[in-house]
Amino acid sequence: MRQEGSLAFRTTLRNKMRKYPDRNDSRFRNDLILPSINPSFGIARDSAVFTIGSCFAREVEDALLTAGVRVPTAHFAAPHDEAPGRPNRILNQYNPGTMLQCVLAAGQAVDERALYPASDDGMVLDSLLATGNRPVSRERALERRGQINTLYRDGLAESDTVVITLGLIEAWYDWEAELYLNEVPPRPMLDRFGARFEFRRMGLEECRDIMERMVNALTADRKRHIVLTVSPVPLQVTFAGGDAVVANAYSKALLRVLAEQIAEDHASVDYFPSYEIVTTAGLRAFGEDNVHVRPVVVQQIVSHMLEHYLEA
């Protein structure tokens, strides 16, 4: 961004939110700073919203359902032994590459790429999904992929808005399958076929190309709005070397820059600062593991978003 000096100064004087808020500021509430939001569109209460991304996307679903908005992804359910704790957690996608793959696979026939043998009895691991390394039969794995492809096809068809929560930039890539993976491939596969698999700390150019393709795919068939956000949940394990705390800071910084660029370049995309809100509270926003955001904080963040986006 560049702007002529006197114009920049006059514009700044008109901006009532130009100063970082102190504790007397209306933006400071319950130990959180809630930045002002200026949506470019609204979400009708009788519309549908499709969510894509990491576990924070599941929290958004809960708040939308409470507000009476239809959320196709919230009703997907895998059996308890495949998705303990939350029936649709298997939909979690963490890096931009696998998110794009899900969008492009909507309604398509399934194949066996990135299904890896878990044992000699025919059980497999599906590294495209958030399975937690829980093996299933090959038949079930293909059935489940088909169900998710159908969910994306039908759910996107009825949704006017898509919420995308970017999670991290560390990813694994299968050169033979030509696919980004959502989970680390099984260790025996890595040991046996090392050259087939590649760890990637994705760069800004790679991520931007993927996000451009995703936005274009989501808006090709109809006018559809996108809310882009960065998950506040930190990277739990790094494969890039060094300390996970430092790796996480780099990951979130790159995704934040990516989100800003995509929102600036596409009129259909808004950025919502969920990551920034959580960081203002420090570790008080997290549970004992310093990873998962406390439910009360998540509720405040999502409520803040819906206050601005949900139409009366």
N, C-alpha and C positions, 0 to 999 in steps of 0.2 A: 504494500500500500504506500502510495506517495501522494502528497497533497500540498498545494501552495501554502506557504507559511501563515499568512494572515487568515486564510480561510480555515486552516486547521485550528488556529487559536479561537476564532469565533465559534466554530463547531463545538469545540471542547467546552466553552463557556455555557453553551446551551444544553450540554449533557449533564443532567442532574445526578447521574450515577458515576461521575468521573473520578470520585475519590474512593479509595479503599475504605470500606465501612468499619467504624469503631463499634463499640458495644452499645452505643446509644442509637445506632442506625437501625431503621426499620427492616433492613435486610438481615440483621443478626437476630436469630430466633433459636432458642433451646440449644445453645452452644454450636449452632451451625450458621454459616453465611449462605443465604439463598439469593443468588444473583438475580437481577431483573431479567425478564424474558420477553422478547418481542416476536411472537410467532408470526410466520407469514401465511398461516392457514389455520383452520380450526378442525376439530374432530367432532363430527355429529354423533350424538348419543345413540342414534339408531343405525350407525354404520358399523363396520368391522375393522379391526386392527390386527395385522399379522406381525408377529414378533420373530426376529432372527438374532441369534447370538448366544452369549455366555449366560451363566446362571442368573445374572442380573435381569435378563429378559424375562425370566420366569416371575420375578418379583413385580415387574411392570404388568404382567398378565393379571395377577391377583387384584391389583388396584383398578385396572380397567373393568374387570368383571364386577367388582363391587359398585362401580359407577354405572353398570348396566350396558356396557359396550360389548359387542360380540368379539370374541377372541378365538379364532379357529385352533390355534396351537395349544390353547389351554385344555382342550378336550381330548388331546391325544393321550393314549394310555398304553404303556407297556406293562407286562406282568411284573409283580413285585420282585421276583428273582432276577429280572433283567434291569429293573430301575427302582431299587429300594429307596424309600423316603419320599419320592415324588414321581408319579407315573409318567410324566412327560420330560423328565430330566435328560432322557436319552436324546432329546432334540438339541441339547446344548452344542453350540459350535463356537470355537474359540479364536481361530485365526481367519483373516479375510479370504484365504484360498478355499477353505472348506465351505464357508458361507456361500461363495459364488457357485461352487459345485452343486450345492443344494438347490439354488435358484434355477440353474440351468437344467437340472435333472427333473424338474417339476413335470409330472405326467409322463415321463419317459420310461421305457422298459429298463429293468434292472439287469445288472451283470455281476460277475463274481470278482471284479477287480477289488483289491485291498481286503479280501477275505483271506485270513491267514490261518493255517492249521494250528489248533490249540492242543491237540492230542492225536493219538493213533486211531481213535474211535469215530472220526469224522466230525468232531466238534470244531468250530471255527471262532475266531475273534474278528469283529468288524471294526477296523481302525478308522472308519469314516464317521462313526458315531461315538457318543459319550457313554460307552458301555462299562467303563471301569474294569476293563479286561475280564468281563463275564462271558464265558463261551456259550454258544448256542449251536444247534444243529445247522447245517448248511441250508436246509429247507426253510428253517425259521429265519435265518439271517436274510435270505432273499425275500421272504414274505414281508419282513419288517421294513426292508428297504422300499418295497413296493408300496407299503402303507404310507411311508413318509413322503415318497414322491407324489402320491395321490393327495396327501394333506397339503403339500406345497401348491399343487395345481389348483385344487378346489378352494383352498384357503385364500390364496392370492387373488383368485378370480372374484371373490366376494369382498375383498378388502380395499378400501380407499386409502388407507394409511399403512405404512410399514415402519416399525421401530427396529433399528439395527443397533445392537450393542457390541462394539468392538472389544475383544478380550486381550489378545496378546499377539506378538509378532514371531515368537519362536514356534517353528512348525517342522514337521517331517514330510519328506516328499518321496514318493515311490516312482522311480524313473520308468520301470517296466509298465506300471499301471497308468503313468502320467497323471497322478493325482496327489493333491495335498492330503495329509492325514490329520485326523482330529486327535488321535492318541498315538503314543509311541508304538511302533510295531513290536511284536513279540521278540524277546531277546534271542531265542534260537534262530529266528529269521535274520536278525542283524548279524549274528555271528557267522551264519552260513552264506548269506548273500549280501555282504557288506556294501559292495559297490552299487547294489540296486537301490539302496536307501540313502537319503541325504538329509542331514539336519540343516535347517536354514534359520538364521536370524534375519527375517525378511527386512528389506530396505524400503525406504520411502517410495522410490520409483516403482518397485515391484508391487507394493501395496496399493499405490495410486492407480496403476493400470488395472488391477483387480477390481477396485471400487468403482472406477469409471465403467467397467463392463457390467458390474452389478446394478448400478443406477440405471444404465441404459436398458438392461434386461427388465428391470422392474417397472419402467415407464414406457416400454415399447408398445404395449397392447392397450393402454388406457392412461388417463391422467391419474397419477397416484402420487401422494405425498410421502416423504420419508423423514423420520426423525432419527438423526444419527447421534449416538452417544458413546462414551468410552466407559467401560466397566471399571468401577472402583476396586474390584476384587483383585488383589495383587497376583503376580506370577508366583506360583508356589515352589516350583523347582526350575532351575535354569540349566540348560545344556550348553550355554554360550561361554561358560567359564567364569570365574570370579564369584563375587557375592551375589546372592539372589536379590538382595535389596537394591543394589546398583543396577542389576539387569532389569529389574522391574521398573525402575525410574526411567531407564532408556526406552523400554517398551511402551510405557504409557505416554512418554513425551512424543515419540514418533507417531503413535496413533492419534494423539491430540492434534498434531500438525496436519496429519492426513485428513481428519474430520473437518478441520477449518478450511482446508483447500477445497475439499469436495463440496462443502456447504456454500463456499463463495462462488464456485463455478456452476452450480446447478440451482436454478430457481425452485425446483421441486424439493430441495433438501434443506432442513433446518438442523442446527446443532443444539443439543440440550446438555448443560454442564453438570451432569451427575457426578463425574469424577472430581471436578473442582469442589463441589459441595461437601463431599466426604472428606477431602483433604483439609478443609478448614477446621474440622473437629479433631484432627490428629488420630491417635490410637483410641481415643474415647469412642470413635465411631464403630470400632470393630469388637468382635467377641474375643474370647480368651486366646484363640489361635492367631489373632492379628491378621486373619485372612478374610473371614466372612463378616460382612457389614451387619451390624445389629438390626433386627427387624424394625425397631422403632425409628431408626435412622432412614432405612429404606422407605418406610411409609411416608416420612416427611418429604423425602426427595420426590417420590412418585406423585404425592399429593400436590407438591409445588408444580410439577409438570402439568398435571391434569387441571389445576386451577387456571392455567393459561391456555391450554389447548382445547379442553372440552367446551363445546358450545352450550349455551344456556338452554 
